[in-house]
Amino acid sequence: VLKEEGHSIVIVDKDAAACRTFSSETDVLAVQGDATEPKVLEQAGIEKADAIVALTRKDDINMMAALLGKELGAKKAIARMNVVDYDETVLKKLGLDAVLHPEAAAAGSIAAMIASDKSEGPAFIDRGSVEVIELEANDENGLAGKKVKEIEHPAGNIVVLLKGMDGTKIPGPETEISSGMNVTIIAKQEFAARFRKK
């Protein structure tokens, strides 16, 4: 979704294998390193970024990386946060432009935030607008044998994890889903119902 809307994307990840996967399966630049270190963000071109989006599982890391990125030149700071009891006034003073709940950390939501010119304060994505579903890929639900890009069409769904015999991985659009894999999908509610019916 982000690429389709004309955004250039750079991913920063400590995991060298994940960086290789992103680079080989997509046309996205992947930089290996710690996003809380200025030199790593500078290597990723943070000074030219429209936004920095921090999506790790740790709130403190996301807050630090997002605010550092904004300090180094990114126009917007967006962070995924697991704790939901936020003080909007404090977040605004700190400099965060948007907060994502885990269930809403989907490409469509992020693209909308980056494109938005509103600056009244932090944006909060409704937890009920998307759902996280986990399915075992098989012929009946139509996931087995499909490429990730086929599952993510129409826009509104994003395959975030695949778990199989060789472990858990973050897939690229050309990754093929094998029968028996556990597939985690973030989907808009209207599309989540379609997957459950299969």
Backbone bond lengths (Angstrom), bond angles and torsions (degrees), N, CA, C in turn:
res aa  C-N    CA-C-N  psi(-1)  N-CA   C-N-CA  omega(-1)  CA-C   N-CA-C  phi
1 V - - - 1.471 - - 1.522 110.74 -
2 L 1.333 117.15 -45.73 1.457 120.25 -178.61 1.519 111.54 -63.05
3 K 1.346 116.57 -43.30 1.465 120.23 178.82 1.523 110.89 -65.44
4 E 1.334 116.73 -40.17 1.453 120.84 -178.61 1.523 111.55 -63.04
5 E 1.336 116.89 -29.01 1.460 120.99 -179.16 1.525 111.91 -89.81
6 G 1.329 116.66 8.93 1.458 120.33 172.53 1.511 116.24 91.49
7 H 1.333 117.50 10.58 1.455 119.86 179.19 1.528 110.69 -85.81
8 S 1.328 116.60 134.82 1.461 120.89 169.84 1.526 106.94 -85.33
9 I 1.327 116.32 135.54 1.461 119.99 -172.91 1.521 110.29 -119.94
10 V 1.331 115.54 135.59 1.460 122.39 171.83 1.525 106.88 -124.88
11 I 1.329 116.47 127.93 1.461 121.54 179.74 1.517 109.40 -106.08
12 V 1.327 116.05 134.95 1.462 121.83 175.54 1.519 107.74 -113.94
13 D 1.322 117.55 126.01 1.457 121.80 -178.35 1.524 108.79 -147.91
14 K 1.324 116.20 141.42 1.468 120.24 177.40 1.524 111.72 -70.48
15 D 1.323 116.36 -26.33 1.466 122.36 -174.07 1.524 110.75 -80.79
16 A 1.324 116.65 113.92 1.466 121.09 -178.59 1.524 111.43 -63.07
17 A 1.337 116.93 -37.91 1.467 120.73 -179.55 1.516 111.03 -65.06
18 A 1.335 116.24 -41.01 1.465 119.99 178.47 1.524 110.79 -63.59
19 C 1.329 116.67 -39.42 1.468 120.80 178.18 1.526 111.10 -63.22
20 R 1.336 116.30 -41.47 1.462 119.86 178.67 1.526 111.10 -64.24
21 T 1.340 116.39 -38.38 1.461 120.68 179.35 1.513 110.85 -64.14
22 F 1.323 116.56 -47.35 1.460 120.39 179.16 1.525 110.81 -59.67
23 S 1.313 116.85 -44.68 1.461 120.90 -176.61 1.523 112.59 -67.69
24 S 1.342 116.06 -37.45 1.462 119.78 -176.29 1.528 113.21 -80.29
25 E 1.328 117.37 -30.68 1.464 120.14 -174.75 1.524 113.67 -102.02
26 T 1.312 117.52 -7.48 1.471 121.07 178.47 1.521 108.22 -138.27
27 D 1.331 116.25 173.23 1.463 119.80 175.04 1.524 110.25 -99.67
28 V 1.334 115.24 30.80 1.455 122.35 -179.84 1.536 109.64 -95.11
29 L 1.321 117.21 136.46 1.458 121.97 176.69 1.520 108.83 -77.89
30 A 1.324 117.13 128.63 1.466 121.83 178.79 1.520 109.26 -116.35
31 V 1.323 116.20 129.14 1.463 122.29 179.65 1.525 108.13 -113.56
32 Q 1.337 116.73 124.83 1.453 119.75 178.65 1.518 109.45 -83.32
33 G 1.335 115.43 130.52 1.454 118.82 178.43 1.509 112.15 156.66
34 D 1.324 115.58 -179.20 1.461 124.05 -178.50 1.529 109.04 -95.52
35 A 1.334 116.13 118.87 1.469 120.76 -175.98 1.524 113.10 -71.70
36 T 1.334 118.08 -3.26 1.464 119.90 174.81 1.528 110.98 -94.03
37 E 1.346 116.99 3.88 1.460 120.98 177.45 1.533 109.29 -103.99
38 P 1.328 117.62 124.08 1.468 121.43 -177.41 1.521 114.05 -52.69
39 K 1.330 117.44 -42.20 1.473 120.04 -176.15 1.529 111.62 -63.89
40 V 1.335 116.78 -32.06 1.466 120.43 178.63 1.529 110.33 -70.63
41 L 1.323 116.48 -44.51 1.466 120.10 178.42 1.529 110.71 -65.00
42 E 1.306 116.90 -37.03 1.469 120.05 177.86 1.526 110.43 -65.63
43 Q 1.325 116.71 -37.97 1.459 120.75 176.58 1.532 110.87 -62.61
44 A 1.325 115.75 -32.33 1.468 121.23 179.88 1.526 112.42 -80.60
45 G 1.347 117.58 -3.73 1.463 121.09 178.81 1.506 114.43 81.95
46 I 1.333 116.87 35.04 1.460 121.46 -174.23 1.526 112.98 -59.85
47 E 1.331 116.49 -29.30 1.478 119.42 -176.36 1.525 112.59 -65.54
48 K 1.348 117.22 -18.44 1.467 121.08 -179.72 1.528 112.23 -104.95
49 A 1.325 118.00 3.03 1.466 121.51 -171.90 1.522 113.00 -77.72
50 D 1.330 114.71 139.52 1.471 119.88 171.68 1.520 110.13 -72.00
51 A 1.338 116.41 -30.60 1.462 120.31 -179.19 1.513 110.66 -160.32
52 I 1.322 115.21 153.09 1.453 121.57 167.36 1.524 106.58 -113.97
53 V 1.331 115.71 131.26 1.467 121.66 -178.46 1.528 107.37 -121.11
54 A 1.334 117.11 113.17 1.468 122.23 -177.52 1.526 109.19 -100.51
55 L 1.341 116.44 120.55 1.468 120.64 -170.11 1.528 113.81 -127.97
56 T 1.330 118.65 28.04 1.453 119.13 177.49 1.533 109.47 -75.19
57 R 1.325 116.73 177.95 1.470 120.70 -179.53 1.525 112.47 -86.73
58 K 1.339 117.20 -1.36 1.461 121.06 -177.35 1.526 110.62 -110.27
59 D 1.341 115.97 119.94 1.460 121.25 -176.89 1.519 112.50 -59.38
60 D 1.348 116.66 -42.47 1.466 118.92 -176.23 1.526 111.48 -66.38
61 I 1.338 116.58 -37.49 1.466 120.35 178.13 1.529 110.04 -66.53
62 N 1.320 116.75 -42.66 1.466 120.51 -179.83 1.528 111.55 -63.33
63 M 1.331 115.52 -44.05 1.465 119.85 178.96 1.527 110.29 -61.68
64 M 1.329 116.18 -47.31 1.464 120.87 -177.82 1.532 111.37 -62.61
65 A 1.341 116.29 -47.30 1.466 120.11 -177.15 1.522 111.15 -65.17
66 A 1.340 116.69 -42.94 1.465 120.57 -178.29 1.523 111.42 -64.12
67 L 1.328 116.61 -46.03 1.468 120.02 -178.03 1.527 111.43 -70.82
68 L 1.330 117.13 -36.59 1.463 120.15 176.01 1.523 110.29 -63.58
69 G 1.340 115.17 -43.32 1.462 118.96 179.30 1.515 112.44 -60.06
70 K 1.329 115.92 -39.63 1.469 119.60 178.81 1.526 110.82 -68.01
71 E 1.321 115.93 -38.23 1.461 120.68 178.57 1.528 110.97 -63.64
72 L 1.338 115.84 -31.45 1.467 120.78 -177.82 1.524 113.48 -88.96
73 G 1.339 116.62 0.27 1.456 117.94 173.55 1.516 118.01 133.43
74 A 1.336 118.83 -15.14 1.470 120.09 178.47 1.524 109.87 -63.76
75 K 1.330 116.22 139.82 1.466 119.61 -176.83 1.525 112.92 -73.36
76 K 1.344 116.61 -30.66 1.465 120.35 -179.34 1.517 110.45 -133.42
77 A 1.338 115.60 147.82 1.462 122.15 176.98 1.518 108.87 -118.44
78 I 1.334 115.76 118.46 1.467 121.93 -178.57 1.520 107.95 -123.32
79 A 1.337 117.40 130.91 1.461 120.58 -176.98 1.517 111.33 -132.85
80 R 1.322 115.44 138.14 1.463 121.01 170.45 1.523 107.56 -79.93
81 M 1.339 116.40 132.03 1.458 121.33 179.70 1.525 109.14 -132.10
82 N 1.321 116.45 133.71 1.451 120.90 -179.57 1.523 112.80 -86.38
83 V 1.318 116.79 -29.54 1.460 121.33 177.51 1.523 108.54 -79.31
84 V 1.331 116.39 133.02 1.469 118.93 -173.06 1.527 113.71 -103.06
85 D 1.324 118.26 -4.19 1.457 120.83 -178.39 1.529 109.24 -91.59
86 Y 1.346 115.19 79.34 1.462 120.43 -174.81 1.522 111.84 -96.32
87 D 1.311 116.52 148.76 1.464 123.17 169.27 1.521 106.05 -102.16
88 E 1.332 116.84 104.03 1.461 121.56 -174.61 1.526 112.40 -59.45
89 T 1.332 116.50 -35.50 1.462 120.17 -179.04 1.533 110.64 -63.55
90 V 1.331 115.83 -42.88 1.462 120.41 179.98 1.521 110.41 -65.47
91 L 1.347 116.83 -44.77 1.459 120.51 -179.41 1.522 111.38 -61.66
92 K 1.310 116.63 -39.11 1.465 120.75 179.14 1.528 110.43 -64.88
93 K 1.325 116.00 -43.20 1.461 120.07 179.10 1.523 111.49 -64.20
94 L 1.332 116.39 -36.08 1.461 120.59 179.12 1.519 112.39 -67.65
95 G 1.340 115.55 -31.01 1.461 118.90 178.38 1.516 116.04 116.01
96 L 1.339 118.03 1.93 1.463 119.93 177.01 1.527 109.98 -71.15
97 D 1.319 115.96 134.75 1.463 120.75 178.38 1.523 112.30 -94.60
98 A 1.327 117.06 -24.35 1.460 120.09 -178.20 1.517 110.31 -158.30
99 V 1.327 114.63 149.12 1.457 122.00 176.86 1.520 108.58 -124.36
100 L 1.318 116.94 133.09 1.463 122.51 178.36 1.515 110.05 -108.56
101 H 1.330 116.72 128.98 1.457 119.75 167.11 1.527 106.93 -72.80
102 P 1.324 119.02 153.50 1.471 120.49 -178.41 1.524 113.55 -52.90
103 E 1.343 117.66 -41.63 1.452 120.20 -177.44 1.519 112.93 -69.39
104 A 1.333 116.44 -15.77 1.462 119.22 -176.71 1.518 112.68 -105.52
105 A 1.325 116.74 7.33 1.461 119.84 -177.40 1.517 110.38 -80.27
106 A 1.323 115.60 54.01 1.456 122.05 -178.74 1.523 109.62 -103.87
107 A 1.309 115.94 156.64 1.460 120.70 -174.36 1.520 112.44 -58.13
108 G 1.321 117.59 -39.49 1.462 120.42 -178.52 1.511 111.99 -62.49
109 S 1.356 116.87 -42.17 1.460 121.04 179.37 1.519 110.84 -66.06
110 I 1.316 116.97 -42.31 1.463 121.10 -179.07 1.516 110.71 -66.02
111 A 1.336 117.00 -42.71 1.462 120.49 179.51 1.515 111.05 -60.04
112 A 1.328 116.33 -41.05 1.463 120.39 179.94 1.518 110.79 -64.54
113 M 1.340 117.12 -39.09 1.458 120.41 179.20 1.525 111.82 -65.72
114 I 1.323 115.93 -43.23 1.463 120.23 -179.23 1.521 110.84 -63.84
115 A 1.331 116.14 -39.94 1.463 121.13 -176.92 1.517 112.52 -74.18
116 S 1.331 117.09 -25.34 1.463 120.81 -175.62 1.516 111.55 -66.71
117 D 1.324 115.53 139.72 1.468 120.77 176.91 1.519 111.78 -98.85
118 K 1.339 117.48 1.01 1.465 120.66 -178.17 1.526 110.10 -68.67
119 S 1.321 116.12 141.40 1.456 119.29 -178.82 1.528 111.44 -139.52
120 E 1.346 116.56 29.54 1.463 119.57 -178.88 1.514 111.87 -68.86
121 G 1.322 118.30 -24.46 1.451 121.25 -177.85 1.508 109.62 161.45
122 P 1.323 117.65 -175.55 1.459 120.67 -178.32 1.522 112.40 -59.97
123 A 1.331 116.03 142.60 1.463 120.92 177.36 1.521 108.64 -98.76
124 F 1.326 116.30 140.12 1.457 121.56 179.20 1.519 108.46 -121.20
125 I 1.345 116.28 121.92 1.451 121.30 -178.35 1.521 109.76 -84.63
126 D 1.309 117.56 129.55 1.453 123.31 -179.65 1.522 110.51 -60.89
127 R 1.329 117.14 126.98 1.458 121.87 -179.80 1.517 111.88 -64.21
128 G 1.337 117.23 -22.68 1.454 119.94 -177.21 1.514 114.05 -86.12
129 S 1.325 118.51 -3.97 1.464 120.64 -174.96 1.516 112.67 -80.09
130 V 1.328 116.78 -21.89 1.458 121.51 177.77 1.519 109.34 -135.36
131 E 1.307 116.13 162.37 1.454 121.34 178.27 1.524 109.82 -130.62
132 V 1.324 115.58 149.89 1.452 120.97 173.13 1.516 107.75 -103.55
133 I 1.323 117.42 122.28 1.454 121.51 -179.85 1.519 109.72 -124.66
134 E 1.324 115.99 144.35 1.455 121.62 178.40 1.519 108.58 -123.38
135 L 1.311 116.43 125.25 1.453 122.26 -176.56 1.516 110.55 -131.32
136 E 1.321 115.76 152.29 1.457 120.37 171.03 1.512 108.02 -90.52
137 A 1.317 117.26 123.60 1.460 121.70 -176.93 1.527 110.61 -66.64
138 N 1.328 116.08 128.48 1.463 120.97 175.53 1.526 108.47 -153.51
139 D 1.330 116.29 176.56 1.462 120.44 -178.34 1.527 111.54 -68.86
140 E 1.328 116.08 -30.77 1.462 120.06 -176.33 1.526 112.13 -66.09
141 N 1.341 117.43 -43.60 1.468 118.53 -179.69 1.530 112.64 -89.28
142 G 1.328 116.33 -1.34 1.462 119.71 172.72 1.511 115.46 79.46
143 L 1.340 117.68 10.26 1.465 119.93 -178.89 1.525 112.36 -88.21
144 A 1.334 117.55 -35.07 1.459 121.28 -177.02 1.525 111.02 -63.42
145 G 1.332 114.92 132.07 1.459 120.13 177.89 1.516 114.52 85.19
146 K 1.314 117.37 -4.38 1.461 120.57 -179.97 1.525 110.47 -90.63
147 K 1.317 116.00 152.56 1.453 120.73 170.43 1.528 108.49 -85.85
148 V 1.316 115.68 153.14 1.461 120.89 -177.90 1.522 111.58 -54.89
149 K 1.335 117.18 -39.97 1.461 120.14 -177.68 1.526 111.73 -63.20
150 E 1.334 117.45 -26.03 1.454 120.70 177.95 1.528 110.87 -74.36
151 I 1.327 116.54 -34.62 1.462 120.77 179.07 1.524 110.39 -73.35
152 E 1.329 117.04 -31.95 1.462 121.28 -176.39 1.522 113.13 -83.06
153 H 1.326 116.59 3.00 1.457 120.37 175.89 1.524 108.72 -108.61
154 P 1.353 119.56 131.73 1.466 127.36 3.11 1.525 112.39 -73.60
155 A 1.331 115.62 164.14 1.460 121.33 -179.48 1.525 109.54 -54.33
156 G 1.301 116.09 141.63 1.455 120.05 -178.05 1.512 110.94 130.63
157 N 1.327 117.12 -14.11 1.454 122.05 176.35 1.520 108.85 -118.45
158 I 1.318 116.20 147.57 1.458 119.42 173.66 1.523 108.89 -143.39
159 V 1.323 116.59 125.32 1.462 122.13 176.58 1.520 107.45 -82.35
160 V 1.329 117.17 116.28 1.458 119.89 -172.59 1.525 113.25 -102.57
161 L 1.344 117.98 -27.46 1.457 120.34 -179.15 1.522 111.48 -146.14
162 L 1.318 115.70 144.27 1.462 122.45 171.34 1.523 107.62 -125.99
163 K 1.331 116.17 130.45 1.455 120.25 179.30 1.518 108.96 -123.46
164 G 1.328 116.01 120.59 1.454 121.10 -179.41 1.510 111.31 -138.04
165 M 1.325 116.68 -162.44 1.464 122.03 -178.40 1.522 112.54 -61.81
166 D 1.338 116.21 -28.91 1.466 120.34 -178.16 1.524 113.04 -94.05
167 G 1.335 116.95 14.02 1.459 121.03 176.98 1.514 113.24 105.18
168 T 1.330 114.95 -169.85 1.464 122.34 -178.60 1.517 109.93 -99.90
169 K 1.323 116.56 137.84 1.457 119.53 179.50 1.521 111.22 -143.97
170 I 1.322 114.99 157.02 1.456 122.14 172.88 1.518 106.93 -91.55
171 P 1.322 118.13 117.98 1.461 119.84 -173.41 1.521 113.77 -83.64
172 G 1.330 114.81 157.11 1.456 121.52 169.55 1.517 108.61 -100.56
173 P 1.318 118.77 173.32 1.462 121.59 -176.68 1.522 114.24 -61.56
174 E 1.342 117.80 -27.05 1.459 120.94 -178.40 1.527 113.05 -92.03
175 T 1.338 117.11 -1.83 1.462 120.31 179.92 1.526 110.29 -65.62
176 E 1.326 115.80 131.85 1.469 119.82 179.17 1.533 109.76 -93.14
177 I 1.323 115.43 136.16 1.461 121.72 -178.62 1.527 108.72 -90.77
178 S 1.320 116.45 120.59 1.461 121.56 -178.79 1.526 110.83 -89.22
179 S 1.321 116.23 152.72 1.461 121.24 177.23 1.524 109.87 -60.06
180 G 1.317 116.90 134.96 1.454 122.17 179.61 1.513 114.76 95.23
181 M 1.333 116.93 -13.43 1.464 119.78 177.90 1.531 110.55 -68.32
182 N 1.341 116.04 144.65 1.455 120.24 169.70 1.525 107.88 -85.91
183 V 1.317 116.61 124.25 1.463 122.41 -175.06 1.521 109.20 -114.41
184 T 1.325 116.81 121.81 1.466 121.25 176.34 1.520 108.62 -101.68
185 I 1.332 115.72 124.65 1.467 121.95 -175.27 1.519 109.36 -126.44
186 I 1.329 116.70 132.28 1.467 121.32 167.79 1.523 105.92 -95.25
187 A 1.328 116.13 121.22 1.467 119.85 -173.89 1.523 111.14 -135.93
188 K 1.313 114.98 146.16 1.454 119.09 170.79 1.527 107.89 -63.25
189 Q 1.336 116.31 151.33 1.457 120.20 -172.73 1.524 112.99 -55.53
190 E 1.334 117.18 -38.51 1.454 119.14 -177.09 1.523 112.29 -67.09
191 F 1.347 116.67 -27.06 1.456 120.48 178.85 1.534 111.47 -89.13
192 A 1.335 116.88 -28.52 1.464 120.59 179.16 1.524 110.31 -60.52
193 A 1.319 116.33 -39.84 1.465 120.78 179.60 1.523 111.09 -61.02
194 R 1.335 116.58 -34.80 1.480 120.72 -179.32 1.520 109.97 -64.77
195 F 1.333 117.46 -42.50 1.454 120.32 -179.34 1.526 111.20 -66.42
196 R 1.332 117.14 -38.11 1.458 120.29 -177.04 1.523 112.11 -68.71
197 K 1.319 116.25 -29.24 1.465 119.68 -177.16 1.511 112.49 -74.70
198 K 1.342 116.23 -20.72 1.462 119.72 -175.93 1.530 111.23 -79.05
